[in-house]
């Protein structure tokens, strides 16, 4: 009886947590889309918070366009164009994971303008001070 229970539990564990590649591709894509939305929300917040600083806004927009070009170029470096099927069925998942990684790095960079820095930071540039 004990062996039957162990086999039954093993079967449930092995089949209960499996995913198809299509499901993993979809989950990775959704996770990237969530990060991309977060990035866009932070970007819009910065545009609103700094709207009176037209020089900053112009430079931010330029930097964001350049970052998008950089992101796309990084993706091409990571996964150079090859014949169909070269990277296998995991390719969509891997692309989404890499795009999310790059996007999360950009989110970290942009958060400095939404969170601000401690007052007294002599190198704060265009960053606002916390609490102001």
N, CA, C and O atoms as CSV, one atom per row, in Angstrom:
chain,resi,resn,atom,element,x,y,z
A,1,UNK,N,N,0.819,-1.189,0.000
A,1,UNK,CA,C,0.000,0.000,0.000
A,1,UNK,C,C,0.868,1.261,0.000
A,1,UNK,O,O,0.562,2.234,-0.689
A,2,UNK,N,N,1.931,1.234,0.763
A,2,UNK,CA,C,2.811,2.387,0.855
A,2,UNK,C,C,3.445,2.705,-0.495
A,2,UNK,O,O,3.585,3.871,-0.864
A,3,UNK,N,N,3.830,1.655,-1.234
A,3,UNK,CA,C,4.450,1.851,-2.544
A,3,UNK,C,C,3.458,2.430,-3.550
A,3,UNK,O,O,3.825,3.250,-4.391
A,4,UNK,N,N,2.226,2.007,-3.462
A,4,UNK,CA,C,1.195,2.541,-4.348
A,4,UNK,C,C,0.993,4.029,-4.073
A,4,UNK,O,O,0.847,4.818,-5.006
A,5,UNK,N,N,0.985,4.409,-2.818
A,5,UNK,CA,C,0.832,5.810,-2.448
A,5,UNK,C,C,2.016,6.637,-2.956
A,5,UNK,O,O,1.828,7.743,-3.464
A,6,UNK,N,N,3.213,6.112,-2.823
A,6,UNK,CA,C,4.405,6.818,-3.306
A,6,UNK,C,C,4.341,6.987,-4.816
A,6,UNK,O,O,4.635,8.069,-5.325
A,7,UNK,N,N,3.966,5.953,-5.534
A,7,UNK,CA,C,3.847,6.028,-6.994
A,7,UNK,C,C,2.770,7.035,-7.383
A,7,UNK,O,O,2.974,7.842,-8.290
A,8,UNK,N,N,1.643,6.995,-6.713
A,8,UNK,CA,C,0.545,7.918,-6.996
A,8,UNK,C,C,0.983,9.371,-6.785
A,8,UNK,O,O,0.715,10.223,-7.632
A,9,UNK,N,N,1.637,9.653,-5.691
A,9,UNK,CA,C,2.112,11.008,-5.400
A,9,UNK,C,C,3.152,11.431,-6.430
A,9,UNK,O,O,3.142,12.577,-6.879
A,10,UNK,N,N,4.039,10.534,-6.806
A,10,UNK,CA,C,5.056,10.841,-7.818
A,10,UNK,C,C,4.421,11.192,-9.151
A,10,UNK,O,O,4.843,12.145,-9.808
A,11,UNK,N,N,3.423,10.441,-9.554
A,11,UNK,CA,C,2.742,10.717,-10.827
A,11,UNK,C,C,2.070,12.082,-10.785
A,11,UNK,O,O,2.152,12.840,-11.752
A,12,UNK,N,N,1.419,12.400,-9.697
A,12,UNK,CA,C,0.756,13.702,-9.561
A,12,UNK,C,C,1.794,14.822,-9.616
A,12,UNK,O,O,1.575,15.831,-10.286
A,13,UNK,N,N,2.903,14.659,-8.931
A,13,UNK,CA,C,3.948,15.687,-8.925
A,13,UNK,C,C,4.553,15.879,-10.305
A,13,UNK,O,O,4.789,17.009,-10.731
A,14,UNK,N,N,4.799,14.804,-10.989
A,14,UNK,CA,C,5.435,14.895,-12.304
A,14,UNK,C,C,4.503,15.461,-13.364
A,14,UNK,O,O,4.959,16.154,-14.274
A,15,UNK,N,N,3.234,15.187,-13.270
A,15,UNK,CA,C,2.303,15.675,-14.287
A,15,UNK,C,C,1.629,16.972,-13.882
A,15,UNK,O,O,1.182,17.725,-14.747
A,16,UNK,N,N,1.546,17.246,-12.611
A,16,UNK,CA,C,0.839,18.421,-12.132
A,16,UNK,C,C,1.557,19.733,-12.371
A,16,UNK,O,O,0.914,20.782,-12.378
A,17,UNK,N,N,2.842,19.716,-12.565
A,17,UNK,CA,C,3.605,20.951,-12.698
A,17,UNK,C,C,4.225,21.121,-14.070
A,17,UNK,O,O,5.026,22.034,-14.271
A,18,UNK,N,N,3.881,20.277,-15.009
A,18,UNK,CA,C,4.481,20.388,-16.332
A,18,UNK,C,C,3.770,21.461,-17.144
A,18,UNK,O,O,2.578,21.713,-16.968
A,19,UNK,N,N,4.524,22.080,-18.030
A,19,UNK,CA,C,3.984,23.080,-18.931
A,19,UNK,C,C,4.447,22.753,-20.336
A,19,UNK,O,O,5.506,22.160,-20.540
A,20,UNK,N,N,3.644,23.146,-21.286
A,20,UNK,CA,C,4.095,23.005,-22.666
A,20,UNK,C,C,4.991,24.191,-22.992
A,20,UNK,O,O,4.985,25.203,-22.291
A,21,UNK,N,N,5.751,24.053,-24.053
A,21,UNK,CA,C,6.608,25.163,-24.467
A,21,UNK,C,C,5.756,26.373,-24.842
A,21,UNK,O,O,6.130,27.514,-24.568
A,22,UNK,N,N,4.623,26.119,-25.463
A,22,UNK,CA,C,3.728,27.225,-25.827
A,22,UNK,C,C,3.272,27.995,-24.586
A,22,UNK,O,O,3.188,29.223,-24.613
A,23,UNK,N,N,2.982,27.283,-23.508
A,23,UNK,CA,C,2.577,27.949,-22.262
A,23,UNK,C,C,3.732,28.759,-21.680
A,23,UNK,O,O,3.534,29.879,-21.210
A,24,UNK,N,N,4.930,28.195,-21.712
A,24,UNK,CA,C,6.099,28.928,-21.200
A,24,UNK,C,C,6.381,30.154,-22.065
A,24,UNK,O,O,6.736,31.210,-21.540
A,25,UNK,N,N,6.226,30.029,-23.385
A,25,UNK,CA,C,6.408,31.173,-24.293
A,25,UNK,C,C,5.403,32.269,-23.954
A,25,UNK,O,O,5.756,33.447,-23.897
A,26,UNK,N,N,4.146,31.876,-23.728
A,26,UNK,CA,C,3.092,32.841,-23.412
A,26,UNK,C,C,3.366,33.533,-22.077
A,26,UNK,O,O,3.216,34.749,-21.966
A,27,UNK,N,N,3.764,32.767,-21.072
A,27,UNK,CA,C,4.053,33.353,-19.753
A,27,UNK,C,C,5.210,34.342,-19.828
A,27,UNK,O,O,5.163,35.412,-19.221
A,28,UNK,N,N,6.242,33.980,-20.572
A,28,UNK,CA,C,7.392,34.883,-20.712
A,28,UNK,C,C,6.977,36.155,-21.446
A,28,UNK,O,O,7.406,37.251,-21.085
A,29,UNK,N,N,6.156,36.011,-22.460
A,29,UNK,CA,C,5.667,37.174,-23.207
A,29,UNK,C,C,4.830,38.080,-22.311
A,29,UNK,O,O,4.985,39.301,-22.351
A,30,UNK,N,N,3.957,37.506,-21.514
A,30,UNK,CA,C,3.123,38.290,-20.597
A,30,UNK,C,C,3.967,38.999,-19.550
A,30,UNK,O,O,3.681,40.139,-19.182
A,31,UNK,N,N,5.000,38.332,-19.073
A,31,UNK,CA,C,5.885,38.939,-18.087
A,31,UNK,C,C,6.628,40.125,-18.695
A,31,UNK,O,O,6.780,41.166,-18.055
A,32,UNK,N,N,7.087,39.964,-19.929
A,32,UNK,CA,C,7.754,41.081,-20.620
A,32,UNK,C,C,6.784,42.237,-20.836
A,32,UNK,O,O,7.142,43.394,-20.617
A,33,UNK,N,N,5.563,41.936,-21.261
A,33,UNK,CA,C,4.568,42.992,-21.488
A,33,UNK,C,C,4.280,43.753,-20.204
A,33,UNK,O,O,4.072,44.966,-20.230
A,34,UNK,N,N,4.268,43.049,-19.087
A,34,UNK,CA,C,4.048,43.692,-17.788
A,34,UNK,C,C,5.202,44.651,-17.474
A,34,UNK,O,O,4.976,45.772,-17.016
A,35,UNK,N,N,6.430,44.209,-17.720
A,35,UNK,CA,C,7.597,45.074,-17.497
A,35,UNK,C,C,7.561,46.274,-18.436
A,35,UNK,O,O,7.886,47.389,-18.029
A,36,UNK,N,N,7.167,46.053,-19.690
A,36,UNK,CA,C,7.091,47.141,-20.663
A,36,UNK,C,C,6.044,48.168,-20.238
A,36,UNK,O,O,6.254,49.370,-20.396
A,37,UNK,N,N,4.932,47.704,-19.708
A,37,UNK,CA,C,3.904,48.627,-19.207
A,37,UNK,C,C,4.445,49.429,-18.027
A,37,UNK,O,O,4.212,50.634,-17.931
A,38,UNK,N,N,5.162,48.764,-17.135
A,38,UNK,CA,C,5.755,49.465,-15.989
A,38,UNK,C,C,6.731,50.542,-16.469
A,38,UNK,O,O,6.743,51.654,-15.943
A,39,UNK,N,N,7.536,50.208,-17.455
A,39,UNK,CA,C,8.474,51.178,-18.024
A,39,UNK,C,C,7.724,52.378,-18.594
A,39,UNK,O,O,8.091,53.524,-18.335
A,40,UNK,N,N,6.679,52.114,-19.368
A,40,UNK,CA,C,5.903,53.205,-19.960
A,40,UNK,C,C,5.233,54.064,-18.897
A,40,UNK,O,O,5.153,55.283,-19.047
A,41,UNK,N,N,4.753,53.446,-17.832
A,41,UNK,CA,C,4.137,54.206,-16.743
A,41,UNK,C,C,5.153,55.119,-16.064
A,41,UNK,O,O,4.853,56.277,-15.775
A,42,UNK,N,N,6.345,54.603,-15.812
A,42,UNK,CA,C,7.396,55.415,-15.189
A,42,UNK,C,C,7.795,56.559,-16.116
A,42,UNK,O,O,7.971,57.694,-15.673
A,43,UNK,N,N,7.933,56.256,-17.397
A,43,UNK,CA,C,8.286,57.277,-18.391
A,43,UNK,C,C,7.237,58.397,-18.400
A,43,UNK,O,O,7.591,59.576,-18.403
A,44,UNK,N,N,5.958,58.033,-18.405
A,44,UNK,CA,C,4.882,59.034,-18.397
A,44,UNK,C,C,4.898,59.855,-17.112
A,44,UNK,O,O,4.645,61.059,-17.137
A,45,UNK,N,N,5.193,59.204,-15.992
A,45,UNK,CA,C,5.285,59.927,-14.720
A,45,UNK,C,C,6.396,60.964,-14.774
A,45,UNK,O,O,6.221,62.097,-14.325
A,46,UNK,N,N,7.533,60.576,-15.323
A,46,UNK,CA,C,8.655,61.523,-15.439
A,46,UNK,C,C,8.258,62.689,-16.333
A,46,UNK,O,O,8.534,63.843,-16.007
A,47,UNK,N,N,7.609,62.393,-17.462
A,47,UNK,CA,C,7.175,63.466,-18.362
A,47,UNK,C,C,6.257,64.445,-17.640
A,47,UNK,O,O,6.349,65.654,-17.851
A,48,UNK,N,N,5.375,63.932,-16.793
A,48,UNK,CA,C,4.453,64.785,-16.037
A,48,UNK,C,C,5.195,65.566,-14.955
A,48,UNK,O,O,5.007,66.774,-14.816
A,49,UNK,N,N,6.033,64.877,-14.197
A,49,UNK,CA,C,6.733,65.522,-13.076
A,49,UNK,C,C,7.705,66.610,-13.534
A,49,UNK,O,O,7.919,67.586,-12.815
A,50,UNK,N,N,8.283,66.456,-14.697
A,50,UNK,CA,C,9.308,67.381,-15.173
A,50,UNK,C,C,8.827,68.232,-16.346
A,50,UNK,O,O,9.642,68.800,-17.072
A,51,UNK,N,N,7.509,68.324,-16.538
A,51,UNK,CA,C,6.965,68.991,-17.722
A,51,UNK,C,C,7.406,70.447,-17.862
A,51,UNK,O,O,7.436,70.964,-18.979
A,52,UNK,N,N,7.741,71.104,-16.791
A,52,UNK,CA,C,8.172,72.501,-16.880
A,52,UNK,C,C,9.630,72.628,-17.343
A,52,UNK,O,O,10.059,73.717,-17.725
A,53,UNK,N,N,10.379,71.549,-17.314
A,53,UNK,CA,C,11.788,71.572,-17.749
A,53,UNK,C,C,11.864,71.052,-19.182
A,53,UNK,O,O,12.120,69.871,-19.418
A,54,UNK,N,N,11.638,71.956,-20.127
A,54,UNK,CA,C,11.540,71.551,-21.539
A,54,UNK,C,C,12.846,70.985,-22.086
A,54,UNK,O,O,12.825,70.092,-22.933
A,55,UNK,N,N,13.955,71.485,-21.621
A,55,UNK,CA,C,15.244,70.957,-22.082
A,55,UNK,C,C,15.411,69.510,-21.615
A,55,UNK,O,O,15.826,68.642,-22.383
A,56,UNK,N,N,15.084,69.267,-20.354
A,56,UNK,CA,C,15.151,67.907,-19.823
A,56,UNK,C,C,14.234,66.968,-20.607
A,56,UNK,O,O,14.649,65.876,-20.994
A,57,UNK,N,N,12.990,67.389,-20.841
A,57,UNK,CA,C,12.013,66.554,-21.546
A,57,UNK,C,C,12.521,66.219,-22.946
A,57,UNK,O,O,12.422,65.072,-23.383
A,58,UNK,N,N,13.052,67.191,-23.637
A,58,UNK,CA,C,13.599,66.950,-24.982
A,58,UNK,C,C,14.716,65.906,-24.923
A,58,UNK,O,O,14.763,64.986,-25.739
A,59,UNK,N,N,15.603,66.060,-23.955
A,59,UNK,CA,C,16.720,65.119,-23.815
A,59,UNK,C,C,16.258,63.737,-23.371
A,59,UNK,O,O,16.807,62.729,-23.816
A,60,UNK,N,N,15.250,63.678,-22.496
A,60,UNK,CA,C,14.696,62.394,-22.067
A,60,UNK,C,C,14.096,61.650,-23.252
A,60,UNK,O,O,14.332,60.454,-23.422
A,61,UNK,N,N,13.327,62.352,-24.068
A,61,UNK,CA,C,12.719,61.719,-25.243
A,61,UNK,C,C,13.789,61.198,-26.198
A,61,UNK,O,O,13.651,60.108,-26.752
A,62,UNK,N,N,14.840,61.964,-26.390
A,62,UNK,CA,C,15.947,61.521,-27.242
A,62,UNK,C,C,16.610,60.281,-26.641
A,62,UNK,O,O,16.883,59.312,-27.348
A,63,UNK,N,N,16.863,60.319,-25.343
A,63,UNK,CA,C,17.502,59.186,-24.667
A,63,UNK,C,C,16.637,57.934,-24.758
A,63,UNK,O,O,17.154,56.833,-24.950
A,64,UNK,N,N,15.321,58.098,-24.621
A,64,UNK,CA,C,14.432,56.939,-24.673
A,64,UNK,C,C,14.409,56.330,-26.079
A,64,UNK,O,O,14.413,55.109,-26.230
A,65,UNK,N,N,14.385,57.186,-27.102
A,65,UNK,CA,C,14.441,56.670,-28.483
A,65,UNK,C,C,15.743,55.914,-28.719
A,65,UNK,O,O,15.748,54.855,-29.347
A,66,UNK,N,N,16.837,56.457,-28.219
A,66,UNK,CA,C,18.138,55.799,-28.372
A,66,UNK,C,C,18.161,54.487,-27.588
A,66,UNK,O,O,18.705,53.489,-28.060
A,67,UNK,N,N,17.570,54.492,-26.390
A,67,UNK,CA,C,17.529,53.251,-25.603
A,67,UNK,C,C,16.745,52.168,-26.337
A,67,UNK,O,O,17.148,51.005,-26.331
A,68,UNK,N,N,15.637,52.532,-26.965
A,68,UNK,CA,C,14.848,51.555,-27.729
A,68,UNK,C,C,15.692,50.984,-28.866
A,68,UNK,O,O,15.657,49.780,-29.119
A,69,UNK,N,N,16.442,51.832,-29.544
A,69,UNK,CA,C,17.344,51.343,-30.605
A,69,UNK,C,C,18.415,50.432,-30.019
A,69,UNK,O,O,18.750,49.402,-30.604
A,70,UNK,N,N,18.949,50.811,-28.866
A,70,UNK,CA,C,19.941,49.989,-28.176
A,70,UNK,C,C,19.363,48.634,-27.803
A,70,UNK,O,O,19.988,47.598,-28.030
A,71,UNK,N,N,18.158,48.647,-27.226
A,71,UNK,CA,C,17.489,47.396,-26.838
A,71,UNK,C,C,17.320,46.465,-28.041
A,71,UNK,O,O,17.609,45.271,-27.966
A,72,UNK,N,N,16.849,47.034,-29.141
A,72,UNK,CA,C,16.635,46.229,-30.342
A,72,UNK,C,C,17.961,45.697,-30.896
A,72,UNK,O,O,18.027,44.566,-31.377
A,73,UNK,N,N,19.015,46.520,-30.827
A,73,UNK,CA,C,20.339,46.081,-31.299
A,73,UNK,C,C,20.893,44.983,-30.390
A,73,UNK,O,O,21.502,44.028,-30.874
A,74,UNK,N,N,20.688,45.113,-29.088
A,74,UNK,CA,C,21.138,44.085,-28.145
A,74,UNK,C,C,20.450,42.748,-28.422
A,74,UNK,O,O,21.069,41.688,-28.337
A,75,UNK,N,N,19.178,42.816,-28.749
A,75,UNK,CA,C,18.442,41.595,-29.071
A,75,UNK,C,C,19.023,40.929,-30.317
A,75,UNK,O,O,19.130,39.705,-30.381
A,76,UNK,N,N,19.398,41.742,-31.306
A,76,UNK,CA,C,19.993,41.197,-32.532
A,76,UNK,C,C,21.366,40.597,-32.266
A,76,UNK,O,O,21.763,39.638,-32.927
A,77,UNK,N,N,22.088,41.152,-31.309
A,77,UNK,CA,C,23.388,40.587,-30.942
A,77,UNK,C,C,23.191,39.254,-30.231
A,77,UNK,O,O,23.906,38.287,-30.496
A,78,UNK,N,N,22.214,39.210,-29.327
A,78,UNK,CA,C,21.953,37.988,-28.570
A,78,UNK,C,C,21.436,36.880,-29.484
A,78,UNK,O,O,21.844,35.725,-29.365
A,79,UNK,N,N,20.537,37.244,-30.394
A,79,UNK,CA,C,19.929,36.264,-31.297
A,79,UNK,C,C,20.039,36.764,-32.736
A,79,UNK,O,O,19.066,37.267,-33.297
A,80,UNK,N,N,21.222,36.626,-33.330
A,80,UNK,CA,C,21.375,37.060,-34.724
A,80,UNK,C,C,20.387,36.331,-35.633
A,80,UNK,O,O,20.006,35.188,-35.381
A,81,UNK,N,N,19.988,37.021,-36.689
A,81,UNK,CA,C,19.031,36.423,-37.626
A,81,UNK,C,C,19.627,35.163,-38.248
A,81,UNK,O,O,20.717,35.187,-38.819
A,82,UNK,N,N,18.901,34.086,-38.125
A,82,UNK,CA,C,19.316,32.780,-38.644
A,82,UNK,C,C,18.144,32.165,-39.401
A,82,UNK,O,O,17.053,32.732,-39.454
A,83,UNK,N,N,18.389,31.006,-39.980
A,83,UNK,CA,C,17.315,30.315,-40.682
A,83,UNK,C,C,16.225,29.907,-39.687
A,83,UNK,O,O,16.475,29.728,-38.495
A,84,UNK,N,N,15.029,29.770,-40.214
A,84,UNK,CA,C,13.878,29.420,-39.392
A,84,UNK,C,C,14.151,28.141,-38.597
A,84,UNK,O,O,14.639,27.151,-39.141
A,85,UNK,N,N,13.833,28.178,-37.327
A,85,UNK,CA,C,14.003,27.014,-36.464
A,85,UNK,C,C,15.380,26.883,-35.845
A,85,UNK,O,O,15.609,25.953,-35.070
A,86,UNK,N,N,16.298,27.769,-36.154
A,86,UNK,CA,C,17.670,27.681,-35.664
A,86,UNK,C,C,17.731,27.637,-34.132
A,86,UNK,O,O,18.478,26.845,-33.558
A,87,UNK,N,N,16.942,28.491,-33.482
A,87,UNK,CA,C,16.983,28.580,-32.020
A,87,UNK,C,C,15.982,27.642,-31.336
A,87,UNK,O,O,15.955,27.556,-30.108
A,88,UNK,N,N,15.181,26.960,-32.103
A,88,UNK,CA,C,14.249,25.989,-31.547
A,88,UNK,C,C,12.975,26.618,-31.019
A,88,UNK,O,O,12.735,27.814,-31.184
A,89,UNK,N,N,12.169,25.794,-30.386
A,89,UNK,CA,C,10.860,26.232,-29.912
A,89,UNK,C,C,10.943,27.147,-28.690
A,89,UNK,O,O,9.949,27.769,-28.316
A,90,UNK,N,N,12.114,27.233,-28.068
A,90,UNK,CA,C,12.269,28.109,-26.901
A,90,UNK,C,C,12.542,29.555,-27.305
A,90,UNK,O,O,12.548,30.447,-26.457
A,91,UNK,N,N,12.768,29.790,-28.591
A,91,UNK,CA,C,13.151,31.119,-29.063
A,91,UNK,C,C,12.199,32.228,-28.593
A,91,UNK,O,O,12.672,33.224,-28.046
A,92,UNK,N,N,10.880,32.098,-28.783
A,92,UNK,CA,C,9.998,33.178,-28.320
A,92,UNK,C,C,10.133,33.442,-26.819
A,92,UNK,O,O,10.094,34.593,-26.386
A,93,UNK,N,N,10.289,32.391,-26.036
A,93,UNK,CA,C,10.441,32.540,-24.596
A,93,UNK,C,C,11.756,33.266,-24.289
A,93,UNK,O,O,11.781,34.189,-23.475
A,94,UNK,N,N,12.826,32.854,-24.930
A,94,UNK,CA,C,14.139,33.453,-24.686
A,94,UNK,C,C,14.160,34.929,-25.070
A,94,UNK,O,O,14.743,35.749,-24.361
A,95,UNK,N,N,13.524,35.267,-26.188
A,95,UNK,CA,C,13.444,36.669,-26.608
A,95,UNK,C,C,12.703,37.480,-25.553
A,95,UNK,O,O,13.162,38.553,-25.161
A,96,UNK,N,N,11.575,36.981,-25.096
A,96,UNK,CA,C,10.801,37.705,-24.080
A,96,UNK,C,C,11.588,37.870,-22.784
A,96,UNK,O,O,11.560,38.936,-22.169
A,97,UNK,N,N,12.285,36.823,-22.373
A,97,UNK,CA,C,13.089,36.893,-21.149
A,97,UNK,C,C,14.187,37.942,-21.291
A,97,UNK,O,O,14.427,38.713,-20.362
A,98,UNK,N,N,14.856,37.979,-22.442
A,98,UNK,CA,C,15.941,38.940,-22.637
A,98,UNK,C,C,15.394,40.366,-22.722
A,98,UNK,O,O,15.976,41.285,-22.147
A,99,UNK,N,N,14.283,40.555,-23.431
A,99,UNK,CA,C,13.677,41.887,-23.505
A,99,UNK,C,C,13.233,42.366,-22.123
A,99,UNK,O,O,13.372,43.544,-21.791
A,100,UNK,N,N,12.700,41.449,-21.329
A,100,UNK,CA,C,12.299,41.829,-19.970
A,100,UNK,C,C,13.518,42.234,-19.143
A,100,UNK,O,O,13.461,43.208,-18.392
A,101,UNK,N,N,14.601,41.505,-19.273
A,101,UNK,CA,C,15.828,41.832,-18.530
A,101,UNK,C,C,16.304,43.241,-18.882
A,101,UNK,O,O,16.608,44.037,-17.994
A,102,UNK,N,N,16.366,43.544,-20.175
A,102,UNK,CA,C,16.803,44.873,-20.606
A,102,UNK,C,C,15.825,45.951,-20.135
A,102,UNK,O,O,16.237,47.039,-19.733
A,103,UNK,N,N,14.549,45.647,-20.186
A,103,UNK,CA,C,13.525,46.599,-19.768
A,103,UNK,C,C,13.605,46.863,-18.273
A,103,UNK,O,O,13.478,48.010,-17.842
A,104,UNK,N,N,13.812,45.829,-17.481
A,104,UNK,CA,C,13.937,46.014,-16.028
A,104,UNK,C,C,15.167,46.866,-15.686
A,104,UNK,O,O,15.131,47.660,-14.746
A,105,UNK,N,N,16.246,46.702,-16.444
A,105,UNK,CA,C,17.426,47.544,-16.229
A,105,UNK,C,C,17.092,49.010,-16.511
A,105,UNK,O,O,17.517,49.900,-15.775
A,106,UNK,N,N,16.325,49.257,-17.583
A,106,UNK,CA,C,15.928,50.626,-17.914
A,106,UNK,C,C,14.988,51.190,-16.852
A,106,UNK,O,O,15.075,52.369,-16.507
A,107,UNK,N,N,14.105,50.367,-16.340
A,107,UNK,CA,C,13.201,50.798,-15.270
A,107,UNK,C,C,14.017,51.278,-14.071
A,107,UNK,O,O,13.723,52.323,-13.489
A,108,UNK,N,N,15.031,50.519,-13.712
A,108,UNK,CA,C,15.891,50.891,-12.586
A,108,UNK,C,C,16.538,52.249,-12.842
A,108,UNK,O,O,16.608,53.088,-11.943
A,109,UNK,N,N,17.002,52.460,-14.049
A,109,UNK,CA,C,17.631,53.737,-14.406
A,109,UNK,C,C,16.630,54.885,-14.299
A,109,UNK,O,O,16.935,55.916,-13.698
A,110,UNK,N,N,15.450,54.718,-14.870
A,110,UNK,CA,C,14.465,55.802,-14.886
A,110,UNK,C,C,13.863,56.085,-13.515
A,110,UNK,O,O,13.436,57.209,-13.248
A,111,UNK,N,N,13.825,55.089,-12.649
A,111,UNK,CA,C,13.250,55.290,-11.314
A,111,UNK,C,C,13.988,56.363,-10.525
A,111,UNK,O,O,13.421,56.950,-9.603
A,112,UNK,N,N,15.222,56.621,-10.866
A,112,UNK,CA,C,15.968,57.666,-10.165
A,112,UNK,C,C,15.257,59.014,-10.302
A,112,UNK,O,O,15.314,59.838,-9.389
A,113,UNK,N,N,14.587,59.245,-11.441
A,113,UNK,CA,C,13.885,60.513,-11.635
A,113,UNK,C,C,12.531,60.537,-10.937
A,113,UNK,O,O,12.009,61.614,-10.650
A,114,UNK,N,N,11.960,59.383,-10.661
A,114,UNK,CA,C,10.681,59.376,-9.936
A,114,UNK,C,C,10.886,59.313,-8.431
A,114,UNK,O,O,10.082,59.849,-7.669
A,115,UNK,N,N,11.950,58.666,-8.005
A,115,UNK,CA,C,12.207,58.505,-6.572
A,115,UNK,C,C,13.048,59.638,-6.001
A,115,UNK,O,O,12.951,59.943,-4.812
A,116,UNK,N,N,13.866,60.262,-6.831
A,116,UNK,CA,C,14.721,61.339,-6.371
A,116,UNK,C,C,15.937,60.839,-5.605
A,116,UNK,O,O,16.124,59.641,-5.397
A,117,UNK,N,N,16.750,61.795,-5.197
A,117,UNK,CA,C,17.968,61.487,-4.444
A,117,UNK,C,C,17.966,62.304,-3.155
A,117,UNK,O,O,17.208,63.263,-3.011
A,118,UNK,N,N,18.811,61.914,-2.242
A,118,UNK,CA,C,18.920,62.639,-0.971
A,118,UNK,C,C,19.450,64.056,-1.225
A,118,UNK,O,O,20.349,64.261,-2.041
A,119,UNK,N,N,18.887,65.005,-0.525
A,119,UNK,CA,C,19.348,66.388,-0.647
A,119,UNK,C,C,20.816,66.468,-0.224
A,119,UNK,O,O,21.226,65.853,0.761
A,120,UNK,N,N,21.580,67.217,-0.968
A,120,UNK,CA,C,22.994,67.352,-0.688
A,120,UNK,C,C,23.863,66.582,-1.662
A,120,UNK,O,O,25.087,66.714,-1.635
A,121,UNK,N,N,23.250,65.777,-2.527
A,121,UNK,CA,C,24.002,65.038,-3.541
A,121,UNK,C,C,24.480,66.038,-4.583
A,121,UNK,O,O,23.688,66.509,-5.400
A,122,UNK,N,N,25.755,66.364,-4.563
A,122,UNK,CA,C,26.317,67.381,-5.446
A,122,UNK,C,C,26.284,66.975,-6.914
A,122,UNK,O,O,26.402,67.831,-7.791
A,123,UNK,N,N,26.127,65.702,-7.193
A,123,UNK,CA,C,26.131,65.221,-8.578
A,123,UNK,C,C,24.751,64.775,-9.036
A,123,UNK,O,O,24.639,63.901,-9.896
A,124,UNK,N,N,23.705,65.359,-8.476
A,124,UNK,CA,C,22.348,64.900,-8.777
A,124,UNK,C,C,21.846,65.334,-10.146
A,124,UNK,O,O,20.874,64.775,-10.656
A,125,UNK,N,N,22.492,66.316,-10.740
A,125,UNK,CA,C,22.088,66.743,-12.077
A,125,UNK,C,C,20.627,67.156,-12.110
A,125,UNK,O,O,20.205,68.029,-11.352
A,126,UNK,N,N,19.849,66.521,-12.998
A,126,UNK,CA,C,18.439,66.876,-13.166
A,126,UNK,C,C,17.514,66.121,-12.215
A,126,UNK,O,O,16.299,66.311,-12.262
A,127,UNK,N,N,18.063,65.279,-11.363
A,127,UNK,CA,C,17.236,64.519,-10.428
A,127,UNK,C,C,16.689,65.427,-9.329
A,127,UNK,O,O,17.393,66.292,-8.809
A,128,UNK,N,N,15.436,65.215,-8.995
A,128,UNK,CA,C,14.833,65.953,-7.901
A,128,UNK,C,C,15.305,65.369,-6.580
A,128,UNK,O,O,15.740,64.220,-6.509
A,129,UNK,N,N,15.210,66.177,-5.546
A,129,UNK,CA,C,15.533,65.689,-4.219
A,129,UNK,C,C,14.304,65.016,-3.614
A,129,UNK,O,O,13.174,65.445,-3.849
A,130,UNK,N,N,14.527,63.973,-2.847
A,130,UNK,CA,C,13.435,63.254,-2.205
A,130,UNK,C,C,12.622,64.193,-1.340
A,130,UNK,O,O,13.162,65.034,-0.620
A,131,UNK,N,N,11.301,64.032,-1.425
A,131,UNK,CA,C,10.409,64.830,-0.584
A,131,UNK,C,C,10.138,66.223,-1.088
A,131,UNK,O,O,9.472,67.007,-0.413
A,132,UNK,N,N,10.649,66.551,-2.279
A,132,UNK,CA,C,10.404,67.930,-2.791
A,132,UNK,C,C,9.694,67.863,-4.108
A,132,UNK,O,O,9.398,68.899,-4.703
